[in-house]
Every structure is written in structure tokens, then in C-alpha cells.
């Protein structure tokens, strides 16, 4: 997004922001979020009295102020950036998968012994299949990348790899750097700096929106080396998130799920975004998160991502199916993928011109995202007159033309420049130092610096106990049912063994009562197993 120039005298008029989409009201305002973020940043930076005394000048540049100000208080903006070059990803066939069970360790041991403990795998390619081919690009801090492709083209695979979710793939070649940090270093020590959000919103349904965000904020509270008043930070950051993402009206409503009525689908998406902002990640990856949303809710969702990128200088990567033109224009860059091959990467306003230069033109009434998604579909695309034989038809032909184009050379040059800028700015060491300072207990215990978690184990245990109690109290209907059920069962069992004789004739019967009481409590506790499985997700 373009920012204002402080050296210029002429100030451009602020564009009027849309408040509706297809007749439906929008709940997220970029202008209001910017104003709210500016206020809380000034408050935490100790500038509250100065801000109240005088209003900011007309040419105030929020982005420059955030980048140049000293790190006095949260929410912090960290310059990270994402660079990936010649990325090849390999995966195994679906038939080679095994569903984990009790005998899984024995199965894996036998399978490894049959295959020579990996020796045969080194000599042969096995059932590996290449999922991505030579993917190159870069996403600077404050930029948003839209990944487009048909279902099965490899968009989710790319986003999972960029989100550092690598366990499901057999081999990954190429370079991926997060602010100069390697994926292995991020996984071991800085796991919270890269966040991957899947298509489904996974929340505890009986927790309210406020409690959900409070827990996320508490888990990422910085140490007192960088934060003097934790309680003020909790209140201010929570109010800011509720304001920025239009969640104040449903703050005390339970999140809900498919079985328990709670907030709407669009509000639940915004809860996921606010929760990810509270985690403090510098690189946000969103995989198909607009599925199931109407047009206005989807636009609210993407505007929320735009707020993250502009104000918090995050690198945002998202894949959206059937994106409207309003959504498409909110991104900075777009990447087109088909059959795991890169067809285009660059600014959103140059994508149509590039495909026009190789013989594929965009119909007037078609949205840009639908046009880019269907360029490889022979029955959907429109070929320019005279290009019937020269226009590419397969993903391989598109890839060859892309790698020979000036746009590809510019993409590799931009990635190289971002990498050099990261090294010139000493971002890796700056990021390591800053994150180590935010971790609790690093001043007393040096081994805490190697932990990927911001808070200590004891503090996390305390937060989990509180959250479990809040989850229990959130579903009052289930609590009432359990109380009535236990009282009724106690009356039934009690009347069966009432008035037992006080002699040795009732010894066997009394033992049966004790056994039944123990068995009943043991079987009742098994109802907590599904809850424990849900919590692990």
C-alpha cells in the first residue's frame, strides 16, 4: 500500500472507504483500525500526554513513524520478510500412508527392516512424486501475496511449506528464509514467528471471544525487560483487537462450532485473525480461509489481513478461491500456479498484461482472479487473434515462457535484493536479540533462550488451568444436565441398597456398592477423552 511522502507539500486526499459490499455492511474499517492502532502505540510508547495535548500533523506518516520509533512498547513491529528460491517439494503417494494406531511403532520397525533401514530408499526414488517445481519469489515486510490456482494445483502445498509445516513431505529442495533465519532454526527456537492458519477455524466452542483472545495474549506476554505494566498491556491490546476487527459487539458471545451456536462464520474468521495477531507472528500464512463466507464477510476478512500488513509490518501469504475484484486489489503481489509449476509472480496490476503478451486476453466482465485461475483451461480462456498456434496450452509450456520472460528475471532480482537488504540491516541478529529479550526468565536462566516459547512452563500451566475452568463453565447446559443426571442416578442406586442390615450378612452387598461407586466414577471420567483430543488440536 502506498504511503504518504513527508517531504511533499501537496497532500493527497484520503480516498473514501467502502462501507458496504453487494448491499451488505462491512464490519472492518482500515481507516478506523489505523487510528486505533496509532492511539495505542502512542500510549504504550509513553506519548499519551503529548497525543492529548496536540493532534498529529496533517502529513503524519504512520508507517514511517512505526518503523523509525524506538522499541518502547508493544505491539511491536518486526522487520522479517520472506524469501524463497528454486523451491522443489516431493511427497509420497497416498497409498503409501498409514493411519497411526497402537501397533504403529511395530509396523514402522518391520517396514524399515524390510526396506533395509533406508538403504534401498537412498538408491531408488521409490513412490516419490514432485509436487512443486522451481518456485521463486519474495514477500517483504508489509506486503501481501495472493496465491491463485485451481484445486489440486499445489497452492496448499506451497503455503504449508512457507508456513514451515514440512513433516508431511519426503524431501524439500531450494531456499526458504524468514528474515535471514532458516526453517530449521525457526522450528527450534523461533517457532512463533511463522504462523500457518488452515482452512477450518479450530477454537474451543464454549469459550467467549474475549476469553479466547485473552488466552492468546497472555501466552505471548513479553518479559519485564521490554514491558513494565503487563496488566495494562493485556487490557489495551485486547481492546485494540476487538476494535480493529469489529468484534466488540460479540466479545462476550461464545465462539461456537457446527454443533453449538455462537458467533457467525465471518466473525469466527476475524477471531482467528485477531488470535494470530495476538501471537505476534511476523509471517502469516492463510490457506483457503474464505471458504464458506459470503462476499462481504470475505472482504472483511481480507481487509483485516491488510491491516496486519500495513500496521504490524507482517508478511502475509494467502490463497483465496473466487476472489472478487475488491479483494484482489487489496493485495500487493500475485502468484499463479498450475500442476505445481509457477506461471507468474509479480505485482497485481501487471499480471493481465503479462498473459496478454503471451497470447491470452482477459474478457471485459471477468474478474482478474478468475481469469488468472483459468489461463490453463482450454475451454475457459480466450486466445488473442493470431496466437492460436503460439499460445501455450500446458502448464509446462507456461512455465518455460515464464522462466524466459523479463518478469521472471525481475522476480529473481527482487528476491536477491530483499535477501541483501535483510543482511545489510542485520535482521537475523536483530530478530534473535529482540525475541530473546521478550522471553520470560532469560535474565536468570540462559537455557530459556533456546526455548521456542515466550512464557515459562509454570505460567503456561497456570493459564491452562484457568482456561480449562472457563471451558467447563462455558457450557452451562451440559453442567445442568450432568448435575441432574448424577442426582437421579444417585437416587436410583441409593434406593437399591437402602436399609442394609448392620451385620455380616451385608458384607458382600456393601462391597458391591463400593465397587459400583468406583466403576461409575471411572466410566464417567472417560467422557473427558474427547475433550482432551480436541484440546490437542
N, C-alpha and C positions, 0 to 999 in steps of 0.2 A: 504494500500500500504506500502511495507517495506521501511524504511528509512535507510540512511547510518549511520554507527556507528563511532562516533567521536574518540573513543579510539583505533580503529583498524588502523594499519599501511597500510595494503593492501587495496587498493581502487578498488571496483568492477567496471568493465567497464560499461558505461551507455548504455543501450540497444537502438538499432536503432528504432526510432518510425516510424510506418507505415504512409505513406503519401497518400495511395490510398486504396479503398475498392471496390472490384469487378470491378476494372478499373476506378472507379470514384474518383476524387480528394477529399481529406478531407480538411475542412476549419478550423478545430480546432486542435491546437497542444498543448499538455500538457506541453512539454518542453518549448516552447515559452511563454506560459501563466505563467509558474513558473518564468521564467526570468523576464518577465514584472512585475509580482506581487512583486518580490524581489526588483526591482528597485524603484517602487512607495512606497513600505513600508519603504525603507531606506530614501526616500525623505521626507515623512511625519514625520518620526521619527527624523528628523534633522541630518541625517547622509549622506546627499547628497555630501558634500565636501570630506568626508572620502572615500566614494564609488568611487569618481572620482580619488582620489589620488592613491588608490591601489585596485586591483581586489580581489575578495573574494578567500580564500584559496581553494585548490582542494577538501578538505574534508568538505566543508561548508554544514551544515545540515539546510536546510530552515525550516523544521518543528520544530526542537528544538529551532531555533532562534526565530520563531514566538511565541512559547509557553512561552519562558523564558524572552523575552524582556519586558520592562515596557510599559504600555499603553500610549505612547506618541502621537500617531496619527493614523488616520484611514487609510485603512479599518481595523476594529478591529476584532480579533478572540476571540470568547466567548466559553468557555467550558460549554456545556449544557448536551448533551446526552439524550437518550430516553429509558425509562424502562416501559414495560407493562407486567402484570402478571395476569393469570386466567381471561382473558377478555371475558365476555359474553355480547352479544348485542341482543336486542329484537326490533322488528319492527312490525308495523300493516300491515294488508293485503292491497293490492292496492285498493280493492273495498271499503275500509273504508275511502279513501281520498276524499277531497272536494276541488274543484278549487275555489280559493278566488275570490269574486266579491263584489258588493256594499252591498249585504244583508248578507255577511259572518258573521259580528258580531251578527246579529239577529239569524242566523242559529246556530251559536255556543251556544248562550244562550238557545235556545229551545232544542238543542241536550243535553246540560249539565243538563237541568231541567228534561228531560225525563230519563236520566241515573242517576238521584239522585245526581247531582253535584259531581260525583266522588265516591260516597259511594259504588255503585254496582261494580265499577271498582276495588276497593280495595278488594272486596270479591270474584271476579272472574277474571280469566286470560283474558277473552274477546277474541279478534281476534289477540292476540299477537303471533308472530312466532319467534323462536330463530334463529338468523342469523349467529352468531359466537359462538363457543364453546371452552372455556378454552384456549385462545390464549396466549402464553407466549414467551417473547423474550426481547432482548435489542439491542440498536444501540448506540455505543459510539460515542463521537465527533470524526469526521474524518473518520467514517465508512459509507459504503453504503450497504443497504439491498434491495435485489430483491425479490419481492413477485410474485409467479407464481401460476396460477390456470386457469382452464377453465372458459369461460364466465358464470356468474351466480354462481360461487363457493364462492363468498364473498370477493374477493380481493378489490373491490371498497368500500365495507362497512368497511373493516378494515382500508383502507387508509383514509377514511373520519373521522373515529373515532380518528385515530392517528393524523390527521390534525386538530383536535378539532372542527370538523363540526358535532355537536351532535344533532341539533334541529329536524332532521327528524326521530329520533329513540325514541321509547317509554321508554326504560329502558336500562341502561348500568351498568353492574356489573364488578368488578375487579379493578385493579390499573393501572393507566397511569400517569407517572411522566415525566416532562420536566425539567431536571436539578434540580430535587427536588421540582419543583413547580407543584401544582395540576392543572387540566384543568380549574377549576372554577377561580382560581387566574390568570391564563394566559389569560382567556377570559376577565376578568375585568380590569386588569392593564397592562398586557404584551402581548397583542394580536399580536403584530408584530413579536414576537419571533418564532411563529409557522405559516408556510405558506403552504397552500394547493393549488395545481395547477391542475385544471381539464383537461379533455381530449382536449377540444376546447381552442384555443388561442383567448382570448377576448381582443381586442385592439381597439382604435379609428382609423379607417382606413385612415383618412385624415391626421393624424399626421405622421411626418417622424420618422425614427428610433432614430435619435439624440434627437428630442423633446420628444419622449416617455420616453427615459432613463433619460433625464434631469429632467422631472417632477418627476419621481420616486426618483431620487437622492435628489431633492430639498425638497420633503416631509419627508425625513429622515435625514436632515442635523442636526448634533448634536449641542448642545448649545456651547457657547464660553467657558464654563468650561473645555471642552475637545478639542476644535477646535479653533485655533487662526485665521486662514485665510480661511473663508468659500468659497470665490471665487476660490482660488487655489485648494481647496478640490473638488469643482464641476468639474473644468477642468481636474484635474488629474484623478479622479475616472471615469469620462466619457471616457477619452482616454483609460484608463486601460480596461474598459468593452468592448469597441469597438475592442481593440487589442486582448484580451483574447478569445473572442468568434467569431472572424473572421467577424466582422460587419463593418469594416472601409469602404469597397467598396460600401456598401448600406446605409451608415449613413444618407445621405440626400434624400433617397427614402422613399416614404410613405409606411406605413405598409400594407395597403390594406386589402381586405377581399374577400368573394366569389363574390362580385359584382363590386368591384373596384380593378383594377390591381395594385399590389405593389410588395413587396419582395416575394421571393419564400417560399414554405412551410417550408423547413429546416431553412431558415433564420428567419422566423417568430417564430419558436420554440426557436431558440437561443435568440431572442429578449425577449421571455418570461422568459428564464433562467436569462439573464442579468438583467431584471427588478426585478426578485425575489432576485438576489444578491444585487441589489441596496437597496432593502427593509431592508436588514440586518437581516433577519430571521436566527435563529440558527438551526431550524429543518425544512427541506424541504421535502414535500410530493408531489409526482408526480404520477398522476393517468392516466395510459394508454396514455401518451403523444406522443408515436411514431406512432400512427395510422395515415395512410396516407402518411408516409415518406418512401422514398426509403432506401436501405441498407446503403449507405454512409452518408445520412443525419441523419439516426437513430444512426449511430456510432458517428457522430459529436455531436449529442445531448447528448449521454451518456458520451462521453469524457468531455463535458462541465460540467456535473454533477460531474465527477471525480475531475475536477479542483476545484469545490466548496468544496468538501470534504477534499481534500489534503491541499489546501492553506488557506481556511477560517475555517477549523475545524468544518464543518457542519455535522449534522446527516441527511443522505439522505435516504428516503424510496421511492421506485419506483416500479410500476408494468408495465411490458413490455410483449406484446404478440409476440410470434415467434421471440424471441431474438436470434441473431446469436452467434456463439461461441466467436467472438471478443468482443461483447457486454457483454456476460456472464462473461468473465474473468476480466472485469473492476470492478465488484462488490466484496465486502468482504464476505457477507453472503447472504444466500438464504432461503426463506421460501416457502413451498409448502402447498397449501390449496385446499380442495375439500369439497363441501357441507358445508362450514363454519367450517370445522374441520382441525386442524393442523396436517399435515402428516410428516413434517420435518422442522427443523430450525437449521442452523449451517453454518460452512464455506462452500464455494462453491466447494472446492476440495474434500469434504468428503460426498457430497450428493449421488453421484453414488454408492460409497462403502456402504453407509447405506442401500439403497434399494436393493443392491446386497446381503446384509446379510439377508434380509427377503424374498429372492427368486425371485427378479425382476432384470434382467440384461439389460444393455444398448447395443443396436445394434451398430456396429462399425461406421457406416456412419451417425448416427443420432446425431443431436446437443443435448447438455446437457439439454437446456431449454425445447425442445420438448419432450425429454424423461421424465423429471420431471413432465411436464404438463399432460402427458398421462399415468401415472403409474396406475391410477384407471380405465382406459378404457380397458375392457377385449379384445376388438378386435384390440387394438394398442400395448399393452405391450407384452413383451417376458418373459416367466417364465423359470427359470433355470431348467434343467432336475432333476427330483426327488422332485421338490417343487410344483407339480401340485395341490396337495390337501392341502398343508400347507401354500401356498402364500395367503396373504389377498386379498379379492375381493371387499369389500365395503369400503366406507370412514370410517365407524365406526370401522371396523377391523384394518385399517391402524392406526387410532387414538389410539386404545388400545395398539398395538405393539409399537407405538411411545412413549406413556407415560410409558411403561415398559422398555424402552431402556436406555443404559448409556448415549446416546447422549442427551436425554431429561433431565436427571439429570445434565449433563454438562451445558445445556441451562439455567436451573433454577439457577445453581450455578453462571454462568456468570452474570445473571441479578442481583442476590444478591450482587455479588462483585462490579458491577457497581454502584448499589444503595449505598453501603457502601463507595465506593470511592467518590461519589458525596457528601455524608455527611461529610466525612473526609476532603475534600477540601473546605468545606463551600461554595459550589457553589450557593445554593439558595440565601444566603445573599450577596455573591459577585455579582451575577447577578442583584439582586434588586438594590444594591448600584450603580452599573455601569450604568444601564438603567435610573435610576433617575437622574444621572449626565448628561446624554445625552439629556434629555428632556429640551426644551426651557422653561424658566420662572420659574423653580423650586427654584431658589435662591431668587426670590421676592414673589412668590405665592406658598404656601405649598400645596394647593389643586391640583396643576398641577401634583404632584407626583402620584396621583390616576388616572390620565388620561392615556388611552392606546396609545395616540398619541404623537409622538416626537415633532412635531411643534405645535405652538399655533393656535387658531381659526382664528385670524386676518391674520396670514401668510398663512394659508391654503386657506382662501378666496381670498387673493391676487394671489396665484398660480392658483386657479381655473379660475379666470377672465382672466389671461394671456393664460391659456390653451384653454379656450373657444374661444378666439380670434384667436388662432393659428389653431384650428379645423375649424373655419369659413373660414380662408384664405387658408386652405389646399386643398379644392375642388374648384379650380378656374372655372371649367366648370359649376358647379352649380351657382356660383356667376354671371357669364356672362349670364346664362340663366335667372336668376331672374331679372337682370337689364333690359334685352331686353323684358322680359315678362311684367314688370311693366311699361316700357315706352310705349309699344304697347297698354296696357290696358288703360293707361292714355290718349293716343291719341283717342282711341275709345270712351271712356266715355266723354272726353272733347268735342269731335265733336257732341255728342248727345245733350249737353246742351249749345252749343255756342250761343252767341248773344241773351241772355235773356233780355227782356225789363226791364228797370230800374224803375219799378213801382210796385204797389201791385199785379198786375196780375201774377207776377213771384214768389210770396212768397211761394206758395205750391211747385213749381218746385225746388226752391233753397233749401227748406227743404229736398226734396227728394235727392238732390245732397249730402247734408251733411250726411244724413242717409246712403246713399250708400258708402260714403267715410269711415265712421266709421265701417260699416258692412264688407267692403272689408279688412280693416286692421285687424279686429277681426278674420275673417276667415283665413287670411294669417298667423296669429300668431299660428294657430292650427297646422301648419306644423312643429312646434318645439316640439310637444308632442312626436313623435317617437324618436327624438334626446334625450329628457330628459329621456325616458325609457331606451335607450341604455346606457346613462351615469350612470344610477343606477346599471347596471350590473357590 
